[in-house]
Amino acid sequence: MSSWLSSKPAEPKTPKPDPNFNKDMGFTEEEAISLYIKSEINGNAKFFSSMTDRCFTDCILAFQSDQLSSLEELCVNRCVDKYLLTQAKISLVFQDQQNKINQPL
């Protein structure tokens, strides 16, 4: 079992859509929320696709069996752990920067 399943870091809070976005762009609130959700889903899909491609390329060395070897499994677990931890850290940095931008002067 991957260590990220047993000792998952605290998840960063998902930022809420900018309430002025719909006003500035001419969208209704429902349209703005829908666009935001689609953007989040698209971003997550790209992230997991990138992680899958990278970890597969780095870790799966041969197709001698329908099961992963112990070395392949260890490599995949470490690769996924690194991707998830890195993504969590990046999200926290972006969230911190967004909070600084949104603070009143």
Backbone hydrogen bonds in HBPLUS format (Angstrom, degrees):
<---DONOR---> <-ACCEPTOR-->    atom                        ^
c    i                          cat <-CA-CA->   ^        H-A-AA   ^      H-
h    n   atom  resd res      DA  || num        DHA   H-A  angle D-A-AA Bond
n    s   type  num  typ     dist DA aas  dist angle  dist       angle   num
A0005-LEU N   A0002-SER O   3.11 MM   3  5.71 152.8  2.19 113.0 120.3     1
A0006-SER N   A0003-SER O   3.14 MM   3  5.27 126.8  2.44  98.6 111.6     2
A0007-SER N   A0003-SER O   2.87 MM   4  5.95 159.6  1.91 161.1 166.6     3
A0021-PHE N   A0018-ASP O   2.95 MM   3  5.26 157.3  2.00 112.4 119.9     4
A0024-ASP N   A0020-ASN O   2.80 MM   4  5.96 169.3  1.81 161.6 164.4     5
A0025-MET N   A0021-PHE O   2.94 MM   4  5.96 154.2  2.01 151.5 157.9     6
A0026-GLY N   A0022-ASN O   3.01 MM   4  5.55 116.2  2.43 129.0 139.5     7
A0027-PHE N   A0022-ASN O   2.79 MM   5  4.31 129.0  2.05 127.3 137.3     8
A0032-ALA N   A0028-THR O   2.94 MM   4  6.21 159.2  1.99 153.4 159.1     9
A0033-ILE N   A0029-GLU O   2.96 MM   4  6.19 159.1  2.00 150.2 155.4    10
A0034-SER N   A0030-GLU O   2.94 MM   4  6.10 158.3  1.98 145.5 151.9    11
A0035-LEU N   A0031-GLU O   2.89 MM   4  6.12 161.2  1.93 150.6 155.2    12
A0036-TYR N   A0032-ALA O   2.96 MM   4  6.13 155.9  2.02 144.4 151.4    13
A0037-ILE N   A0033-ILE O   2.90 MM   4  6.14 163.4  1.93 154.0 157.7    14
A0038-LYS N   A0034-SER O   2.95 MM   4  6.17 164.8  1.98 151.3 155.7    15
A0039-SER N   A0035-LEU O   2.91 MM   4  6.06 152.5  1.99 144.6 152.5    16
A0040-GLU N   A0036-TYR O   2.92 MM   4  6.23 154.5  1.99 150.4 157.2    17
A0041-ILE N   A0037-ILE O   2.91 MM   4  6.16 163.7  1.94 155.0 159.2    18
A0042-ASN N   A0038-LYS O   2.91 MM   4  6.05 161.7  1.95 147.4 152.7    19
A0043-GLY N   A0039-SER O   2.91 MM   4  6.08 159.7  1.95 146.4 152.2    20
A0044-ASN N   A0040-GLU O   2.92 MM   4  6.14 159.0  1.96 150.3 155.7    21
A0045-ALA N   A0041-ILE O   2.90 MM   4  6.09 157.4  1.95 149.6 156.2    22
A0046-LYS N   A0042-ASN O   2.97 MM   4  6.22 160.5  2.01 150.8 155.6    23
A0047-PHE N   A0043-GLY O   2.97 MM   4  6.16 157.1  2.03 145.0 151.6    24
A0048-PHE N   A0044-ASN O   2.95 MM   4  6.18 171.2  1.96 156.5 157.3    25
A0049-SER N   A0045-ALA O   2.93 MM   4  6.03 151.7  2.01 145.3 153.8    26
A0050-SER N   A0046-LYS O   2.90 MM   4  6.03 161.2  1.93 148.7 153.8    27
A0051-MET N   A0047-PHE O   2.88 MM   4  6.13 160.4  1.92 152.0 157.9    28
A0052-THR N   A0048-PHE O   2.89 MM   4  5.95 162.0  1.92 142.5 147.7    29
A0053-ASP N   A0049-SER O   2.93 MM   4  6.12 169.3  1.94 151.9 154.8    30
A0054-ARG N   A0050-SER O   2.93 MM   4  6.04 168.9  1.94 151.4 155.0    31
A0055-CYS N   A0051-MET O   2.87 MM   4  5.93 171.6  1.88 154.6 157.5    32
A0056-PHE N   A0052-THR O   2.91 MM   4  5.87 158.0  1.95 147.0 153.8    33
A0057-THR N   A0053-ASP O   2.94 MM   4  6.03 167.2  1.96 148.9 153.0    34
A0058-ASP N   A0054-ARG O   2.91 MM   4  6.05 159.6  1.95 150.6 156.5    35
A0059-CYS N   A0055-CYS O   2.90 MM   4  5.73 146.5  2.01 141.8 150.0    36
A0060-ILE N   A0056-PHE O   2.96 MM   4  5.34 162.1  1.99 139.8 145.2    37
A0073-GLU N   A0069-SER O   2.89 MM   4  6.11 164.3  1.91 156.8 161.0    38
A0074-LEU N   A0070-SER O   3.00 MM   4  6.11 158.0  2.05 141.1 147.1    39
A0075-CYS N   A0071-LEU O   2.96 MM   4  6.10 159.1  2.00 144.8 150.8    40
A0076-VAL N   A0072-GLU O   2.86 MM   4  6.10 163.8  1.89 154.0 158.1    41
A0077-ASN N   A0073-GLU O   2.94 MM   4  6.11 165.8  1.96 150.6 154.6    42
A0078-ARG N   A0074-LEU O   2.98 MM   4  6.19 162.2  2.01 149.7 154.5    43
A0079-CYS N   A0075-CYS O   2.85 MM   4  6.01 160.9  1.88 151.8 157.8    44
A0080-VAL N   A0076-VAL O   2.88 MM   4  6.06 170.2  1.89 158.4 160.2    45
A0081-ASP N   A0077-ASN O   2.95 MM   4  6.06 161.8  1.98 146.0 151.8    46
A0082-LYS N   A0078-ARG O   2.91 MM   4  6.13 161.4  1.94 150.9 155.4    47
A0083-TYR N   A0079-CYS O   2.99 MM   4  6.27 162.8  2.02 151.7 156.3    48
A0084-LEU N   A0080-VAL O   2.92 MM   4  6.12 168.6  1.93 159.0 161.4    49
A0085-LEU N   A0081-ASP O   2.92 MM   4  6.05 166.9  1.94 154.2 158.2    50
A0086-THR N   A0082-LYS O   2.87 MM   4  5.89 159.6  1.91 147.8 154.3    51
A0087-GLN N   A0083-TYR O   2.89 MM   4  6.02 160.1  1.93 147.8 153.6    52
A0088-ALA N   A0084-LEU O   2.97 MM   4  6.16 156.3  2.02 145.6 151.9    53
A0089-LYS N   A0085-LEU O   3.00 MM   4  6.24 158.0  2.05 147.6 153.2    54
A0090-ILE N   A0086-THR O   2.89 MM   4  6.11 163.1  1.92 154.7 159.5    55
A0091-SER N   A0087-GLN O   2.90 MM   4  6.04 159.6  1.94 147.8 153.6    56
A0092-LEU N   A0088-ALA O   3.05 MM   4  6.29 152.8  2.12 143.2 150.2    57
A0093-VAL N   A0089-LYS O   3.04 MM   4  6.34 155.6  2.10 148.7 155.1    58
A0094-PHE N   A0090-ILE O   2.91 MM   4  6.18 167.8  1.92 157.9 160.8    59
A0095-GLN N   A0091-SER O   2.83 MM   4  5.97 157.3  1.89 147.1 154.1    60
A0096-ASP N   A0092-LEU O   2.89 MM   4  6.04 156.9  1.94 144.9 151.1    61
A0097-GLN N   A0093-VAL O   2.92 MM   4  6.18 160.6  1.96 151.7 156.9    62
A0098-GLN N   A0094-PHE O   2.84 MM   4  6.06 156.3  1.89 148.5 155.4    63
A0099-ASN N   A0095-GLN O   2.89 MM   4  6.11 154.7  1.95 147.8 154.7    64
A0100-LYS N   A0096-ASP O   3.02 MM   4  6.30 151.0  2.10 145.7 153.3    65
A0101-ILE N   A0097-GLN O   2.99 MM   4  6.27 151.8  2.07 146.1 153.8    66
A0102-ASN N   A0098-GLN O   2.95 MM   4  6.15 152.0  2.03 147.8 155.3    67
